[in-house]
Each structure stands twice: as C-alpha cells, then as structure tokens.
Amino acid sequence: MATISDIGVAAAINILTAFAFFIVFAILRIQPVNDRVYFPKWYIKGLRSSPLGTGAFVGKFVNLDFRSYVRFLNWMPAALQMPEPELIDHAGLDSAVYLRIYLIGLKIFVPIAFLAFTISVPVNWTNNTLEHSNLTYSDLDKLSISNIPTGSCRFWTHMVMAYAFTFWTCYVLKTEYETVAKMRLHFLASEKRRPDQFTVLVRNVPPDPDESVSELVEHFFLVNHPSNYLTHQVVYNANELSNLVNKKKKMKNWLDYHQIKYSRNQSRKPSLKTGFLGLWGNRVDAIDHYTSEIERLSREISLERDKIVNNPKSIMPAAFVSFKTRWGAAVCAQTQQSRNPTIWLTGWAPEPRDVYWDNLAIPFVSLTLRRLVIAVAFFFLTFFFMIPIAFVQSLANIEGIEKALPFLKPIIEMKVIKSFIQGFLPGIALKIFLIFLPSILMLMSKFEGFISLSSLERRSAARYYIFQFINVFLGSIITGTAFQQLDNFIHQSATQIPKTVGVSIPMKATFFITYIMVDGWAGVAGEILRLKPLIIYHLKNFFLVKTEKDREEAMDPGTLGFNTGEPQIQLYFLLGLVYAVVSPILLPFIIVFFALAFVVYRHQIINVYNQEYESAAAFWPDVHGRIIVAVIVSQLLLMGLLSTKEAAQSTPLLITLPILTIWFHLFCKGRYEPAFVRYPLQEAMMKDTLERAREPNLNLKSFLQNAYSHPVFKGEDDSDSDEAPEEFEKEPDLVPTKRQSRRNTPLPSKHSGSVSSSQREAQDYPLI
C-alpha cells in the first residue's frame, strides 16, 4: 500500500513533469519559427503577421531577446486578462461556457475542501481503527472514513457533511444554469445573422410518383407556410464525389512535395514504386505519376458531378427549408407538420459549418436499427474493457506484485522503483489504454447517423462518460478491491465480505490520486505544449509549403474536443463528490487540476483553438445532468458504506438526499432546459422586427440561396471548380403542378404560370 512518502514522490514526479512542459512551452512559443503553431487563431482572424519576414536572418528563426526568456510564465496572467464578453466575441459562446465548467469545479470543491479538512479530516484521523485491523492500509487511509470504528456516533459528522456538500453543490449548479441560460439567450439575441436562424431540416419526405423531392417540398411549404416560406435546398448523396475530391487533394499534396523536392535537386528526378505502400511494383517518375492521377480523378469528378445532377436517386428525401423570418422558422421547427407523425419531420438545421454531410445520405428509416446495433456494440466494448482495467489495477499494489512475482521483490523494494510503480505507472498505463477509445466512440456516433458535428461530439461525450464511470471508476474500485483484499476474502465468512468491500472503497483514493496527477496535471501541461501539431507543422513546412497560403494550411489550430475533454472533467467531478465525505485527501489534487486546466485552456481558446461550429452552449444540460449523476452516486455509495459500518441510526436519513437531488434536477430541467432546446417565439419576433427596421432592403433570399449546398458543389474542396454548377446556383426548375391534390396551392410556383381561380379560392389544406 502506498505511503504518504510514495504519494509525495509521485506528486514530485508529476509536478516536475508539468513544470518541464511549461518551461519547454515557454521557450518554444517565443521562437518566431513556431509562431503559427502557438498563435494560429490570430492568423486565422488576420490579426497577426509572421515574424519570419522581418529582422536579421537568425532572428527570423530564434528569439534573440533574452529578456523574454526571463518572463517565461507571463502567458498565465495574460490568459486571465481578457474579459468574458470579449472572450465570447473572440472565440464564441461555446468556448466561454466550456471554461465555466472548470470554474464550477473550483466553486464547488474549494469550499468543500475547506469544510472537509476543518471538520471531517480531524474526526477521521483521531481514531486507531485501522491499526487494530488486519487490513492492508496506508497513512493516507487514516484520513478517511475507514479509520472510524464500527457503530461510532462520529458517523453523524459524515452525514451532516453529505447534506452540506449536496446543498452547496446544488446551489452552485442552479446559479450556473441560470447564468448560462441568460448568456445563451443574450447571445442568440445579439449575434449576427446566420443561415441556421432561418432554416429547418426536413427529413423523411414521403415519396411521390408524380413529383420530384424538390417540387414536393416547395408545394408542401407553400401550402402549409404560405406567408413564411422562402426557398429550399434538397439534400444530395454526394459522398462518392466528396471522396474523389479528397483523393485529388491528397494527390496534389504529393505532387507538390515531389515538385519541391525536384526543384531543390534537379540532378535527380523523384521516383516511386506503384505497388502497395510504395514497397514493390514498377518504378515510375513520381511527378508524371501524380500528374496523371490528378487528371484521371478530375475526369471522374466531372462524371460523378454530372451523375448526381441528372440522377433522381441521388436526391435524398430531405431538404433544408429556409423562411423569410426567424419566427417562421421557429414555428416550423417546433411543430408537427403532418397528421402522420413519421413523415415531414422538422427540426432546427445545424449551422452550415456544423453539418456532417456524409450522414445526410443515410436513409432516415435505418437510423433506429443503426442505433440498436451501436448500443449492443457499446455494451460489449464497455464490459470487455474490464480485463485490461483489472490488469492495470494489479500494478497499483506492490504487495500483490511481490506475492505473484517474488523474485522481483529486491528490485521493487528499491525506494525509487517502488515510488514510481506505486505513484506513476498505474495512472500512465490506464491513460495509454484509453488513448484509442475516443476515436472508436466517434466512429460509433457517425455510424448512428447524427447529422451535425455538435451532436456527434455530444453523443461521443455521453458514451465516454458512461465508459469512464463503469471502467475507470467502478472498475478501479471493484477489481482493485478484489485483488487487494484477496487473502481476506478467502479466509473469512461470506457475511463479512460486504464489510470488507465497504471499508476498502475509500482505500482506492491512492490510485485515483495518482491518476489525477498523471491524467490531470501532467496531461493538461502536455496539452499546452502541442508537441504533435508542432512536429507536423514543421514537417509540412519543410516538405510541402511553397507559398504563404500553403503555410496557413499547414497550421493545425485544433478544437476544444468536447467529446474527450468534458467526460474527463466529469470524472473529476465524480471523484471529488464521491470522496469528499469518505476520503477528502483527493480534494486538493482535484482543485489543482481545475485551476491549472482553467488557465491552460483559457490560453488555448484565446490563442490556438478554432472552433468548427457554434452551438450557443447547447451542451450545458448534459454538463448539468452528469454532475447531478455524480452527486447521486456519491450519496448512494455513502449509504452503502455506512450500512457496513453499523450506522443504522444515520443511514435512513441519507435516503432523503437522493430524493431531494432528483427533485432539484427536475426543477432545473423544467425551469432552464427549454432555453437550450427551443427558441422562444418572442425572441424570434423581436430580432426579426429589429432587423427589418435596420435593414428594410435586405435581400434575404440571396443570403440563404446556397448556404446549405454541399461543400463539393461550392468549389471549396476542388480547385477545378471555381464556381458551383448552374444546377446548384439557382432554384431547381419546377414544373407546373401535376397532381389534382396539389392544385390548391394558395401561392403559385415561380414556374407554374398565372394564378388560377382554384388557387385564389384555396384553403390551406395540409398535405400528408
């Protein structure tokens, strides 16, 4: 079992590691050659110019101002200087609200830690229960509830602390929920005009033998939204075209690389083998090979583009429908359009840069089956991962390793080796096991068919949190306890096992301390170093960059990574709330993590990250809900622990806590969550009225006309396509209405001629 000195050595290792990362970062960030790596956001905004073009030759690459090396930590106060309103303008509401999660951690745990170390720790320490037991324990465990004797009246202290911690946490959560809801509504009211404010996504358009999807969509909305409908864009299955464009882009990069290589050494033309990975096959001229490949792909792209335009099967039963006002879009997005609730399904369209175009080609009817398949796959992934988790936990116990491998005992007992194994290796091993998990979960979310990047990230985050809860938290406690107390389980009666488990749960605090230091402290410090983007940028800069535009494209600002960052934060909320009562020694380590992460990520948001989308903090209900789950789990585990301690008189009083917490969650859900899932018609009307007053001659149709065209039709990803095809520049050519049931359209199609008498006398009959 780890001692206080072992934890001290582990803490020293991780503090030194984090400090080393900060030193290296402070040196690298002030070098002119790295300017685009550590300040890419300012380049993207056009507010920073490259220092490579000025000064002496050496000064273009190395910072010769030695005074700047002395002020190597000045980035920390600089990261805190930007006010929150300015931060929202600079980086968006999503980024600003994401930082508030770290602030919530500090607001919750700093007062809780003060109260716990003032009251709970002295109550736990002034006992000698563990000294007279046959359990394996450390000095740290004396600070936990495990050191309280069975049946002691001191458990009333822990019950009172549980109530105090719950009430304080709920108070902070309510305050933050209210604040973020106000921030969201203010942001929506004050932000600039965006296409998604006027647009809904319509899915499951029913087939019609007489009309195309485009004609059907236009006629449906002219009938049912006659005064608000403006235009629409049908959804095309352009996945194959997108793949071809991406392949062509990669070929161009290789061609650029070989052309630059040849320009530097014209005595030898570059060549390659055409076989697998260039390991075998005929050797050919590399420049000629990639030139011919690009020409071939250009022809395929042209054919595929024509195929999409002319093939009705390439049109999906979905469309982006835009309205004349935000109010009209809000009415359509938040109401049922047809008697049949399974067709003409409407919802707010993601903003154009948030759309995940590949999934729009997935048939809507297959989504349920896809989500069932992924649910089963996730179940097996989660529970089969218990095997490596159990192995990792075995590394957390020196005595267990010595019993299994006695010949290693002389080496393991060396102080440095023992401290490293006990305080560093388990955390880093678990971190390695989890490296590929986010990518796997993101692939699962994509397979499920979510149509926006924000929804993909939120679903991946939810699954990552569940995975960490079961494997990292519960798995670490259960498998660690079984390994740690194996001898006790074998030599005692079955009735004593629950008691042993209950006592051992707080003893896992040692492992979680090491995990927080490795994953939290060193991990956050490693984030600011940006070692991978730094290496990739310089490789691209050396091999591929020819122009200033190429250098800009070589930058990789990255994003916050909500799908990985938020579940990690939630794990620390869970650990802090669970162990606040039973073993408060975790709290200082968690507070250090939240403080360090807040400063680091604020710096990254200001200078580095470039968000792919803006959801106006739509993720906040998920954040709130997961913290509530952590509160309830902490209460249930405390009840289970006290039940093994024969604290029968205090345990029933704890039953009230989960009930009160659930009631509090339902109150917040009803009071604040609607601001995150619906757009108030009052807000929409106010914004529309102001816009009409300020811009009476606004041509909204031209603003929305091609907002939701697939990127490959806009020429964004294909340099040969300087402009979109004519078919996508204008509205689809609509023919006069062919079906009798459609001749009651109150407003004529642009291409249907004059208004007939039946149209003048028509009523708004809904189409189903």
Protein Blocks (a to p, Z undefined) as FASTA:
>chain_A
ZZfklmmmmmmmmmmmmmmmmmmmmmmmmpmklmmmmmmmmmmnopaccfklgcjfklmm
pccbfklmmmmmlmmmmmmmpcfklmmmmnojklmmmmmmmmmmmmmmmmmmmmmmmmmm
mmmmmpcklmmpcbdcdfklmmpmklpcehiaklmmmmmmmmmmmmmmmmmmmmmmmmmm
mmmmmmmmmmccdfklmpccdehiacdfkbcfklmmmmmmmmmmmmlombdcddddfklm
mmmmmmmmmmmmmmmmmmmmmmmmmmbccdddfbehhlgccdddfklmmmmmmmmmmmmm
mmmmmmmmmmmklpccbdddddfbfklmmmmmmccfbfblkgoiacddddfklpcfklmm
pcfklmmmmmmmmmmmmmmmmmmmmmmmmmmmmmmpmklmmmmmmmlmmmmmpmklmmmm
mmmmmmmmmmmmmmmmmmmmmmmmmmnopabfklmmmmmmmmmmmmmmmmmmmmmmmmmm
mmmmmmmmmmpcfklmmmmmmmmmmmmmmmmmmmmmmmmmmmmmmmmnommmmmmmmmmm
mmmmmbfmlmmmmpcgbpnklmlmmmmmmmmmmmmmmmmmmommlmmmmmmmmmmmmmmm
mmmmmmmoccfbdehhmlmmmmmmmmmmmmmmmmmmmmmmmmmnopaklmmmmmmmmmmm
mmmmmmmmmmmmmmmmbccfklmmmmmmmmmmmmmmbcfklmmmmmmgcfklnommmmkl
mbccfklmpccdddddfbfklmmcfbdcfklopadfklmmpccdddZZ
